[in-house]
Amino acid sequence: MSNRKIKITLVKSKFGRGAKQLACVHGLGLRRMHQTVELEETPAIKGMVNKVSHLVRVEVS
């Protein structure tokens, strides 16, 4: 299993989005604009990032 970390930053507003996208943003731990979280790269996290890829910026570390 890979223990790589990824940094995810919310760069666009989550308001006005659908309930599923909003749930993905909250599931990633993002609460406000320009907040950055560092998470392990798992299939679940990658799926959530793909769902809201137009709202976030991802950096692999």
All heavy atoms as TSV, in Angstrom:
chain	resi	resn	atom	element	x	y	z
A	1	MET	N	N	0.843	-1.189	0.000
A	1	MET	CA	C	0.000	0.000	0.000
A	1	MET	C	C	0.881	1.242	0.000
A	1	MET	O	O	1.878	1.311	0.713
A	1	MET	CB	C	-0.884	-0.033	1.248
A	1	MET	CG	C	-2.087	0.839	1.163
A	1	MET	SD	S	-3.152	0.142	-0.084
A	1	MET	CE	C	-4.657	0.908	0.281
A	2	SER	N	N	0.494	2.219	-0.756
A	2	SER	CA	C	1.291	3.437	-0.846
A	2	SER	C	C	0.950	4.384	0.296
A	2	SER	O	O	-0.215	4.567	0.646
A	2	SER	CB	C	1.045	4.101	-2.199
A	2	SER	OG	O	0.445	5.343	-2.080
A	3	ASN	N	N	1.964	4.962	0.893
A	3	ASN	CA	C	1.769	5.910	1.984
A	3	ASN	C	C	2.025	7.331	1.521
A	3	ASN	O	O	2.403	8.172	2.322
A	3	ASN	CB	C	2.689	5.567	3.156
A	3	ASN	CG	C	2.245	4.309	3.852
A	3	ASN	OD1	O	1.087	3.937	3.779
A	3	ASN	ND2	N	3.156	3.643	4.520
A	4	ARG	N	N	1.830	7.579	0.236
A	4	ARG	CA	C	2.067	8.924	-0.286
A	4	ARG	C	C	1.027	9.882	0.264
A	4	ARG	O	O	-0.134	9.530	0.448
A	4	ARG	CB	C	2.023	8.935	-1.811
A	4	ARG	CG	C	3.153	8.164	-2.421
A	4	ARG	CD	C	3.363	8.407	-3.870
A	4	ARG	NE	N	2.131	8.648	-4.627
A	4	ARG	CZ	C	2.111	8.902	-5.919
A	4	ARG	NH1	N	3.230	8.921	-6.600
A	4	ARG	NH2	N	0.987	9.112	-6.547
A	5	LYS	N	N	1.464	11.107	0.492
A	5	LYS	CA	C	0.564	12.161	0.977
A	5	LYS	C	C	0.257	13.103	-0.177
A	5	LYS	O	O	1.100	13.340	-1.039
A	5	LYS	CB	C	1.220	12.952	2.106
A	5	LYS	CG	C	1.518	12.143	3.345
A	5	LYS	CD	C	0.297	12.060	4.201
A	5	LYS	CE	C	0.683	11.454	5.552
A	5	LYS	NZ	N	-0.442	11.414	6.443
A	6	ILE	N	N	-0.951	13.626	-0.189
A	6	ILE	CA	C	-1.309	14.649	-1.163
A	6	ILE	C	C	-1.870	15.853	-0.422
A	6	ILE	O	O	-2.534	15.707	0.607
A	6	ILE	CB	C	-2.318	14.141	-2.218
A	6	ILE	CG1	C	-3.567	13.574	-1.566
A	6	ILE	CG2	C	-1.689	13.118	-3.122
A	6	ILE	CD1	C	-4.642	13.193	-2.563
A	7	LYS	N	N	-1.539	17.040	-0.918
A	7	LYS	CA	C	-2.061	18.285	-0.360
A	7	LYS	C	C	-3.206	18.745	-1.249
A	7	LYS	O	O	-3.046	18.875	-2.463
A	7	LYS	CB	C	-0.982	19.365	-0.315
A	7	LYS	CG	C	0.055	19.148	0.742
A	7	LYS	CD	C	1.014	20.311	0.783
A	7	LYS	CE	C	2.071	20.079	1.850
A	7	LYS	NZ	N	3.016	21.205	1.910
A	8	ILE	N	N	-4.351	18.994	-0.634
A	8	ILE	CA	C	-5.546	19.399	-1.374
A	8	ILE	C	C	-5.963	20.772	-0.872
A	8	ILE	O	O	-6.129	20.972	0.334
A	8	ILE	CB	C	-6.682	18.391	-1.166
A	8	ILE	CG1	C	-6.209	16.992	-1.532
A	8	ILE	CG2	C	-7.905	18.786	-1.972
A	8	ILE	CD1	C	-7.089	15.893	-1.026
A	9	THR	N	N	-6.126	21.724	-1.790
A	9	THR	CA	C	-6.502	23.094	-1.459
A	9	THR	C	C	-7.792	23.449	-2.179
A	9	THR	O	O	-7.919	23.221	-3.380
A	9	THR	CB	C	-5.392	24.078	-1.881
A	9	THR	OG1	O	-4.166	23.660	-1.292
A	9	THR	CG2	C	-5.718	25.498	-1.429
A	10	LEU	N	N	-8.740	24.017	-1.448
A	10	LEU	CA	C	-9.998	24.469	-2.045
A	10	LEU	C	C	-9.759	25.831	-2.677
A	10	LEU	O	O	-9.439	26.792	-1.984
A	10	LEU	CB	C	-11.085	24.552	-0.975
A	10	LEU	CG	C	-12.498	24.859	-1.451
A	10	LEU	CD1	C	-13.007	23.757	-2.365
A	10	LEU	CD2	C	-13.432	25.035	-0.274
A	11	VAL	N	N	-9.875	25.923	-4.007
A	11	VAL	CA	C	-9.566	27.174	-4.708
A	11	VAL	C	C	-10.799	27.848	-5.300
A	11	VAL	O	O	-10.723	28.991	-5.709
A	11	VAL	CB	C	-8.514	26.946	-5.819
A	11	VAL	CG1	C	-7.185	26.551	-5.223
A	11	VAL	CG2	C	-8.983	25.922	-6.821
A	12	LYS	N	N	-11.919	27.135	-5.365
A	12	LYS	CA	C	-13.171	27.731	-5.828
A	12	LYS	C	C	-14.249	27.478	-4.781
A	12	LYS	O	O	-14.183	26.509	-4.027
A	12	LYS	CB	C	-13.607	27.138	-7.169
A	12	LYS	CG	C	-12.796	27.614	-8.336
A	12	LYS	CD	C	-13.471	27.238	-9.621
A	12	LYS	CE	C	-12.688	27.775	-10.807
A	12	LYS	NZ	N	-13.311	27.384	-12.077
A	13	SER	N	N	-15.253	28.327	-4.779
A	13	SER	CA	C	-16.300	28.251	-3.765
A	13	SER	C	C	-17.102	26.959	-3.889
A	13	SER	O	O	-17.375	26.474	-4.986
A	13	SER	CB	C	-17.230	29.454	-3.904
A	13	SER	OG	O	-18.270	29.363	-2.964
A	14	LYS	N	N	-17.492	26.429	-2.739
A	14	LYS	CA	C	-18.314	25.221	-2.719
A	14	LYS	C	C	-19.801	25.544	-2.756
A	14	LYS	O	O	-20.628	24.664	-2.954
A	14	LYS	CB	C	-17.994	24.398	-1.473
A	14	LYS	CG	C	-18.304	25.115	-0.182
A	14	LYS	CD	C	-17.848	24.333	1.027
A	14	LYS	CE	C	-18.106	25.131	2.285
A	14	LYS	NZ	N	-17.686	24.434	3.473
A	15	PHE	N	N	-20.158	26.798	-2.613
A	15	PHE	CA	C	-21.569	27.186	-2.590
A	15	PHE	C	C	-22.158	27.168	-3.991
A	15	PHE	O	O	-21.488	27.459	-4.972
A	15	PHE	CB	C	-21.733	28.562	-1.955
A	15	PHE	CG	C	-21.344	28.559	-0.510
A	15	PHE	CD1	C	-20.180	29.151	-0.100
A	15	PHE	CD2	C	-22.130	27.917	0.434
A	15	PHE	CE1	C	-19.804	29.127	1.223
A	15	PHE	CE2	C	-21.766	27.882	1.763
A	15	PHE	CZ	C	-20.591	28.496	2.160
A	16	GLY	N	N	-23.406	26.770	-4.094
A	16	GLY	CA	C	-24.075	26.662	-5.377
A	16	GLY	C	C	-23.798	25.341	-6.075
A	16	GLY	O	O	-24.186	25.156	-7.223
A	17	ARG	N	N	-23.124	24.433	-5.404
A	17	ARG	CA	C	-22.807	23.119	-5.975
A	17	ARG	C	C	-23.851	22.115	-5.505
A	17	ARG	O	O	-24.601	22.352	-4.572
A	17	ARG	CB	C	-21.408	22.648	-5.541
A	17	ARG	CG	C	-20.320	23.654	-5.760
A	17	ARG	CD	C	-20.132	23.963	-7.232
A	17	ARG	NE	N	-19.180	25.064	-7.397
A	17	ARG	CZ	C	-18.772	25.503	-8.556
A	17	ARG	NH1	N	-19.203	24.958	-9.670
A	17	ARG	NH2	N	-17.917	26.502	-8.631
A	18	GLY	N	N	-23.868	20.965	-6.117
A	18	GLY	CA	C	-24.821	19.924	-5.747
A	18	GLY	C	C	-24.472	19.294	-4.409
A	18	GLY	O	O	-23.368	19.459	-3.881
A	19	ALA	N	N	-25.412	18.557	-3.865
A	19	ALA	CA	C	-25.233	17.936	-2.553
A	19	ALA	C	C	-24.089	16.920	-2.552
A	19	ALA	O	O	-23.345	16.812	-1.568
A	19	ALA	CB	C	-26.526	17.259	-2.115
A	20	LYS	N	N	-23.918	16.190	-3.658
A	20	LYS	CA	C	-22.844	15.192	-3.715
A	20	LYS	C	C	-21.471	15.853	-3.731
A	20	LYS	O	O	-20.539	15.380	-3.073
A	20	LYS	CB	C	-23.012	14.301	-4.945
A	20	LYS	CG	C	-24.168	13.341	-4.839
A	20	LYS	CD	C	-24.240	12.443	-6.041
A	20	LYS	CE	C	-25.405	11.478	-5.916
A	20	LYS	NZ	N	-25.497	10.590	-7.071
A	21	GLN	N	N	-21.337	16.945	-4.482
A	21	GLN	CA	C	-20.060	17.654	-4.513
A	21	GLN	C	C	-19.763	18.279	-3.164
A	21	GLN	O	O	-18.619	18.244	-2.686
A	21	GLN	CB	C	-20.069	18.721	-5.601
A	21	GLN	CG	C	-20.061	18.152	-6.993
A	21	GLN	CD	C	-20.019	19.229	-8.048
A	21	GLN	OE1	O	-19.678	20.369	-7.781
A	21	GLN	NE2	N	-20.378	18.860	-9.264
A	22	LEU	N	N	-20.775	18.843	-2.530
A	22	LEU	CA	C	-20.610	19.440	-1.211
A	22	LEU	C	C	-20.180	18.383	-0.195
A	22	LEU	O	O	-19.301	18.621	0.641
A	22	LEU	CB	C	-21.919	20.098	-0.781
A	22	LEU	CG	C	-21.877	21.029	0.413
A	22	LEU	CD1	C	-20.902	22.166	0.180
A	22	LEU	CD2	C	-23.260	21.562	0.713
A	23	ALA	N	N	-20.766	17.187	-0.291
A	23	ALA	CA	C	-20.402	16.099	0.613
A	23	ALA	C	C	-18.956	15.672	0.393
A	23	ALA	O	O	-18.242	15.359	1.357
A	23	ALA	CB	C	-21.347	14.917	0.413
A	24	CYS	N	N	-18.495	15.662	-0.852
A	24	CYS	CA	C	-17.107	15.299	-1.147
A	24	CYS	C	C	-16.144	16.322	-0.563
A	24	CYS	O	O	-15.117	15.963	0.022
A	24	CYS	CB	C	-16.882	15.162	-2.646
A	24	CYS	SG	S	-17.546	13.649	-3.342
A	25	VAL	N	N	-16.461	17.603	-0.717
A	25	VAL	CA	C	-15.602	18.660	-0.176
A	25	VAL	C	C	-15.518	18.524	1.341
A	25	VAL	O	O	-14.429	18.589	1.921
A	25	VAL	CB	C	-16.116	20.056	-0.590
A	25	VAL	CG1	C	-15.383	21.146	0.161
A	25	VAL	CG2	C	-15.956	20.257	-2.081
A	26	HIS	N	N	-16.644	18.294	1.991
A	26	HIS	CA	C	-16.636	18.138	3.448
A	26	HIS	C	C	-15.924	16.847	3.857
A	26	HIS	O	O	-15.229	16.818	4.871
A	26	HIS	CB	C	-18.063	18.160	3.993
A	26	HIS	CG	C	-18.612	19.537	4.134
A	26	HIS	ND1	N	-18.677	20.209	5.326
A	26	HIS	CD2	C	-19.099	20.389	3.214
A	26	HIS	CE1	C	-19.181	21.399	5.138
A	26	HIS	NE2	N	-19.446	21.549	3.847
A	27	GLY	N	N	-16.090	15.800	3.068
A	27	GLY	CA	C	-15.418	14.533	3.352
A	27	GLY	C	C	-13.905	14.646	3.266
A	27	GLY	O	O	-13.180	13.918	3.954
A	28	LEU	N	N	-13.426	15.554	2.435
A	28	LEU	CA	C	-11.991	15.796	2.335
A	28	LEU	C	C	-11.483	16.660	3.489
A	28	LEU	O	O	-10.281	16.841	3.640
A	28	LEU	CB	C	-11.661	16.475	1.002
A	28	LEU	CG	C	-11.834	15.604	-0.242
A	28	LEU	CD1	C	-11.754	16.449	-1.506
A	28	LEU	CD2	C	-10.812	14.495	-0.272
A	29	GLY	N	N	-12.393	17.213	4.268
A	29	GLY	CA	C	-11.986	18.037	5.411
A	29	GLY	C	C	-11.814	19.504	5.080
A	29	GLY	O	O	-11.213	20.246	5.852
A	30	LEU	N	N	-12.342	19.927	3.940
A	30	LEU	CA	C	-12.201	21.323	3.522
A	30	LEU	C	C	-13.440	22.104	3.953
A	30	LEU	O	O	-14.561	21.733	3.610
A	30	LEU	CB	C	-12.021	21.411	2.008
A	30	LEU	CG	C	-10.764	20.735	1.487
A	30	LEU	CD1	C	-10.811	20.610	-0.019
A	30	LEU	CD2	C	-9.530	21.502	1.928
A	31	ARG	N	N	-13.218	23.175	4.708
A	31	ARG	CA	C	-14.337	23.955	5.230
A	31	ARG	C	C	-14.429	25.345	4.615
A	31	ARG	O	O	-15.502	25.903	4.508
A	31	ARG	CB	C	-14.217	24.100	6.751
A	31	ARG	CG	C	-14.190	22.783	7.486
A	31	ARG	CD	C	-15.564	22.120	7.477
A	31	ARG	NE	N	-15.562	20.877	8.216
A	31	ARG	CZ	C	-15.698	19.685	7.647
A	31	ARG	NH1	N	-15.842	19.558	6.360
A	31	ARG	NH2	N	-15.691	18.594	8.378
A	32	ARG	N	N	-13.296	25.930	4.234
A	32	ARG	CA	C	-13.320	27.307	3.713
A	32	ARG	C	C	-12.316	27.450	2.572
A	32	ARG	O	O	-11.442	26.609	2.389
A	32	ARG	CB	C	-13.035	28.306	4.824
A	32	ARG	CG	C	-11.722	28.093	5.516
A	32	ARG	CD	C	-11.593	28.967	6.761
A	32	ARG	NE	N	-10.351	28.663	7.431
A	32	ARG	CZ	C	-10.188	27.687	8.303
A	32	ARG	NH1	N	-11.207	26.910	8.635
A	32	ARG	NH2	N	-9.025	27.469	8.863
A	33	MET	N	N	-12.465	28.538	1.841
A	33	MET	CA	C	-11.611	28.818	0.687
A	33	MET	C	C	-10.137	28.892	1.101
A	33	MET	O	O	-9.817	29.399	2.168
A	33	MET	CB	C	-12.017	30.147	0.056
A	33	MET	CG	C	-13.360	30.106	-0.647
A	33	MET	SD	S	-13.257	29.343	-2.251
A	33	MET	CE	C	-12.231	30.523	-3.095
A	34	HIS	N	N	-9.280	28.400	0.244
A	34	HIS	CA	C	-7.824	28.434	0.395
A	34	HIS	C	C	-7.328	27.641	1.602
A	34	HIS	O	O	-6.185	27.809	2.004
A	34	HIS	CB	C	-7.306	29.871	0.437
A	34	HIS	CG	C	-7.768	30.682	-0.730
A	34	HIS	ND1	N	-7.375	30.429	-2.026
A	34	HIS	CD2	C	-8.648	31.713	-0.799
A	34	HIS	CE1	C	-7.963	31.283	-2.844
A	34	HIS	NE2	N	-8.749	32.069	-2.131
A	35	GLN	N	N	-8.180	26.787	2.152
A	35	GLN	CA	C	-7.742	25.888	3.218
A	35	GLN	C	C	-7.050	24.694	2.569
A	35	GLN	O	O	-7.499	24.192	1.536
A	35	GLN	CB	C	-8.934	25.414	4.047
A	35	GLN	CG	C	-8.551	24.464	5.165
A	35	GLN	CD	C	-9.761	23.952	5.924
A	35	GLN	OE1	O	-10.896	24.221	5.563
A	35	GLN	NE2	N	-9.502	23.193	6.970
A	36	THR	N	N	-5.964	24.240	3.174
A	36	THR	CA	C	-5.206	23.106	2.659
A	36	THR	C	C	-5.210	21.981	3.682
A	36	THR	O	O	-5.026	22.227	4.878
A	36	THR	CB	C	-3.750	23.521	2.360
A	36	THR	OG1	O	-3.774	24.578	1.399
A	36	THR	CG2	C	-2.956	22.360	1.797
A	37	VAL	N	N	-5.448	20.769	3.219
A	37	VAL	CA	C	-5.356	19.586	4.070
A	37	VAL	C	C	-4.375	18.613	3.429
A	37	VAL	O	O	-4.211	18.591	2.213
A	37	VAL	CB	C	-6.726	18.898	4.276
A	37	VAL	CG1	C	-7.672	19.783	5.064
A	37	VAL	CG2	C	-7.350	18.496	2.967
A	38	GLU	N	N	-3.713	17.830	4.259
A	38	GLU	CA	C	-2.770	16.818	3.776
A	38	GLU	C	C	-3.331	15.451	4.147
A	38	GLU	O	O	-3.536	15.152	5.325
A	38	GLU	CB	C	-1.396	17.025	4.405
A	38	GLU	CG	C	-0.331	16.189	3.763
A	38	GLU	CD	C	1.079	16.577	4.198
A	38	GLU	OE1	O	1.255	17.682	4.728
A	38	GLU	OE2	O	1.979	15.755	3.997
A	39	LEU	N	N	-3.615	14.642	3.138
A	39	LEU	CA	C	-4.243	13.341	3.346
A	39	LEU	C	C	-3.430	12.255	2.660
A	39	LEU	O	O	-2.675	12.525	1.730
A	39	LEU	CB	C	-5.666	13.346	2.771
A	39	LEU	CG	C	-6.635	14.370	3.347
A	39	LEU	CD1	C	-7.898	14.402	2.499
A	39	LEU	CD2	C	-6.961	14.044	4.776
A	40	GLU	N	N	-3.627	11.006	3.115
A	40	GLU	CA	C	-2.997	9.876	2.441
A	40	GLU	C	C	-3.713	9.613	1.128
A	40	GLU	O	O	-4.924	9.799	1.024
A	40	GLU	CB	C	-3.061	8.626	3.316
A	40	GLU	CG	C	-2.012	8.613	4.394
A	40	GLU	CD	C	-1.708	7.217	4.869
A	40	GLU	OE1	O	-1.860	6.261	4.097
A	40	GLU	OE2	O	-1.306	7.102	6.025
A	41	GLU	N	N	-2.960	9.182	0.140
A	41	GLU	CA	C	-3.527	8.903	-1.173
A	41	GLU	C	C	-4.123	7.496	-1.174
A	41	GLU	O	O	-3.421	6.501	-1.299
A	41	GLU	CB	C	-2.440	9.028	-2.243
A	41	GLU	CG	C	-2.963	8.931	-3.633
A	41	GLU	CD	C	-1.888	9.123	-4.673
A	41	GLU	OE1	O	-0.696	9.018	-4.322
A	41	GLU	OE2	O	-2.235	9.374	-5.819
A	42	THR	N	N	-5.437	7.430	-0.997
A	42	THR	CA	C	-6.169	6.164	-1.025
A	42	THR	C	C	-7.172	6.212	-2.171
A	42	THR	O	O	-7.472	7.292	-2.686
A	42	THR	CB	C	-6.919	5.938	0.304
A	42	THR	OG1	O	-7.904	6.969	0.443
A	42	THR	CG2	C	-5.974	5.952	1.497
A	43	PRO	N	N	-7.703	5.074	-2.571
A	43	PRO	CA	C	-8.700	5.088	-3.645
A	43	PRO	C	C	-9.925	5.955	-3.311
A	43	PRO	O	O	-10.469	6.627	-4.179
A	43	PRO	CB	C	-9.089	3.614	-3.792
A	43	PRO	CG	C	-7.888	2.872	-3.336
A	43	PRO	CD	C	-7.304	3.703	-2.223
A	44	ALA	N	N	-10.346	5.958	-2.051
A	44	ALA	CA	C	-11.505	6.764	-1.653
A	44	ALA	C	C	-11.206	8.255	-1.783
A	44	ALA	O	O	-12.028	9.022	-2.306
A	44	ALA	CB	C	-11.902	6.434	-0.222
A	45	ILE	N	N	-10.030	8.672	-1.348
A	45	ILE	CA	C	-9.650	10.085	-1.426
A	45	ILE	C	C	-9.507	10.495	-2.886
A	45	ILE	O	O	-9.978	11.567	-3.292
A	45	ILE	CB	C	-8.332	10.332	-0.658
A	45	ILE	CG1	C	-8.505	10.032	0.834
A	45	ILE	CG2	C	-7.834	11.753	-0.878
A	45	ILE	CD1	C	-9.489	10.932	1.548
A	46	LYS	N	N	-8.876	9.645	-3.701
A	46	LYS	CA	C	-8.711	9.971	-5.118
A	46	LYS	C	C	-10.059	10.093	-5.818
A	46	LYS	O	O	-10.245	10.946	-6.674
A	46	LYS	CB	C	-7.826	8.932	-5.807
A	46	LYS	CG	C	-6.378	9.023	-5.366
A	46	LYS	CD	C	-5.383	8.293	-6.231
A	46	LYS	CE	C	-5.723	6.890	-6.584
A	46	LYS	NZ	N	-4.615	6.146	-7.208
A	47	GLY	N	N	-11.024	9.259	-5.442
A	47	GLY	CA	C	-12.355	9.340	-6.025
A	47	GLY	C	C	-13.052	10.639	-5.682
A	47	GLY	O	O	-13.693	11.263	-6.532
A	48	MET	N	N	-12.919	11.073	-4.417
A	48	MET	CA	C	-13.526	12.344	-4.008
A	48	MET	C	C	-12.868	13.518	-4.715
A	48	MET	O	O	-13.542	14.465	-5.130
A	48	MET	CB	C	-13.454	12.515	-2.492
A	48	MET	CG	C	-14.413	11.652	-1.736
A	48	MET	SD	S	-14.551	12.075	-0.001
A	48	MET	CE	C	-13.135	11.236	0.653
A	49	VAL	N	N	-11.543	13.456	-4.865
A	49	VAL	CA	C	-10.822	14.530	-5.559
A	49	VAL	C	C	-11.263	14.591	-7.025
A	49	VAL	O	O	-11.469	15.680	-7.564
A	49	VAL	CB	C	-9.294	14.323	-5.444
A	49	VAL	CG1	C	-8.553	15.230	-6.406
A	49	VAL	CG2	C	-8.848	14.584	-4.016
A	50	ASN	N	N	-11.441	13.437	-7.664
A	50	ASN	CA	C	-11.892	13.425	-9.058
A	50	ASN	C	C	-13.281	14.031	-9.197
A	50	ASN	O	O	-13.575	14.689	-10.188
A	50	ASN	CB	C	-11.888	11.999	-9.621
A	50	ASN	CG	C	-10.502	11.513	-9.931
A	50	ASN	OD1	O	-9.579	12.302	-10.122
A	50	ASN	ND2	N	-10.334	10.198	-9.969
A	51	LYS	N	N	-14.128	13.815	-8.205
A	51	LYS	CA	C	-15.497	14.332	-8.255
A	51	LYS	C	C	-15.527	15.861	-8.194
A	51	LYS	O	O	-16.391	16.486	-8.791
A	51	LYS	CB	C	-16.285	13.734	-7.079
A	51	LYS	CG	C	-17.747	13.986	-7.097
A	51	LYS	CD	C	-18.429	13.058	-8.074
A	51	LYS	CE	C	-19.923	13.121	-7.885
A	51	LYS	NZ	N	-20.609	12.297	-8.863
A	52	VAL	N	N	-14.591	16.448	-7.454
A	52	VAL	CA	C	-14.575	17.911	-7.285
A	52	VAL	C	C	-13.275	18.514	-7.819
A	52	VAL	O	O	-12.796	19.523	-7.316
A	52	VAL	CB	C	-14.795	18.304	-5.804
A	52	VAL	CG1	C	-16.181	17.934	-5.342
A	52	VAL	CG2	C	-13.742	17.684	-4.902
A	53	SER	N	N	-12.732	17.908	-8.868
A	53	SER	CA	C	-11.435	18.342	-9.399
A	53	SER	C	C	-11.457	19.786	-9.892
A	53	SER	O	O	-10.422	20.444	-9.916
A	53	SER	CB	C	-10.983	17.414	-10.519
A	53	SER	OG	O	-11.920	17.459	-11.583
A	54	HIS	N	N	-12.629	20.288	-10.267
A	54	HIS	CA	C	-12.739	21.666	-10.747
A	54	HIS	C	C	-12.759	22.680	-9.605
A	54	HIS	O	O	-12.677	23.874	-9.849
A	54	HIS	CB	C	-14.002	21.814	-11.604
A	54	HIS	CG	C	-15.253	21.423	-10.891
A	54	HIS	ND1	N	-15.547	20.101	-10.580
A	54	HIS	CD2	C	-16.260	22.166	-10.411
A	54	HIS	CE1	C	-16.714	20.068	-9.947
A	54	HIS	NE2	N	-17.161	21.290	-9.834
A	55	LEU	N	N	-12.832	22.206	-8.360
A	55	LEU	CA	C	-12.869	23.103	-7.195
A	55	LEU	C	C	-11.578	23.086	-6.397
A	55	LEU	O	O	-11.365	23.988	-5.573
A	55	LEU	CB	C	-14.010	22.674	-6.241
A	55	LEU	CG	C	-15.424	22.647	-6.805
A	55	LEU	CD1	C	-16.393	22.154	-5.729
A	55	LEU	CD2	C	-15.825	24.012	-7.304
A	56	VAL	N	N	-10.732	22.100	-6.607
A	56	VAL	CA	C	-9.546	21.935	-5.762
A	56	VAL	C	C	-8.266	21.923	-6.588
A	56	VAL	O	O	-8.283	21.691	-7.795
A	56	VAL	CB	C	-9.622	20.628	-4.939
A	56	VAL	CG1	C	-10.799	20.650	-3.991
A	56	VAL	CG2	C	-9.672	19.407	-5.818
A	57	ARG	N	N	-7.147	22.185	-5.897
A	57	ARG	CA	C	-5.811	22.038	-6.480
A	57	ARG	C	C	-5.107	20.956	-5.675
A	57	ARG	O	O	-5.141	20.970	-4.446
A	57	ARG	CB	C	-5.036	23.361	-6.393
A	57	ARG	CG	C	-3.640	23.263	-6.994
A	57	ARG	CD	C	-2.913	24.586	-7.030
A	57	ARG	NE	N	-2.781	25.120	-5.674
A	57	ARG	CZ	C	-3.123	26.371	-5.338
A	57	ARG	NH1	N	-3.619	27.196	-6.224
A	57	ARG	NH2	N	-2.971	26.781	-4.097
A	58	VAL	N	N	-4.455	20.031	-6.365
A	58	VAL	CA	C	-3.817	18.892	-5.721
A	58	VAL	C	C	-2.317	18.934	-5.969
A	58	VAL	O	O	-1.868	19.146	-7.093
A	58	VAL	CB	C	-4.385	17.566	-6.265
A	58	VAL	CG1	C	-3.713	16.379	-5.611
A	58	VAL	CG2	C	-5.886	17.525	-6.069
A	59	GLU	N	N	-1.540	18.743	-4.893
A	59	GLU	CA	C	-0.079	18.644	-4.984
A	59	GLU	C	C	0.336	17.326	-4.369
A	59	GLU	O	O	-0.040	17.028	-3.242
A	59	GLU	CB	C	0.588	19.786	-4.220
A	59	GLU	CG	C	0.192	21.180	-4.682
A	59	GLU	CD	C	0.673	22.251	-3.724
A	59	GLU	OE1	O	1.700	22.049	-3.052
A	59	GLU	OE2	O	-0.012	23.265	-3.625
A	60	VAL	N	N	1.122	16.551	-5.111
A	60	VAL	CA	C	1.629	15.280	-4.595
A	60	VAL	C	C	2.957	15.551	-3.910
A	60	VAL	O	O	3.834	16.186	-4.472
A	60	VAL	CB	C	1.793	14.263	-5.731
A	60	VAL	CG1	C	2.356	12.954	-5.187
A	60	VAL	CG2	C	0.483	14.041	-6.435
A	61	SER	N	N	3.066	15.078	-2.669
A	61	SER	CA	C	4.327	15.312	-1.937
A	61	SER	C	C	5.031	14.011	-1.618
A	61	SER	O	O	4.523	12.952	-1.776
A	61	SER	CB	C	4.063	16.070	-0.653
A	61	SER	OG	O	3.124	15.403	0.151
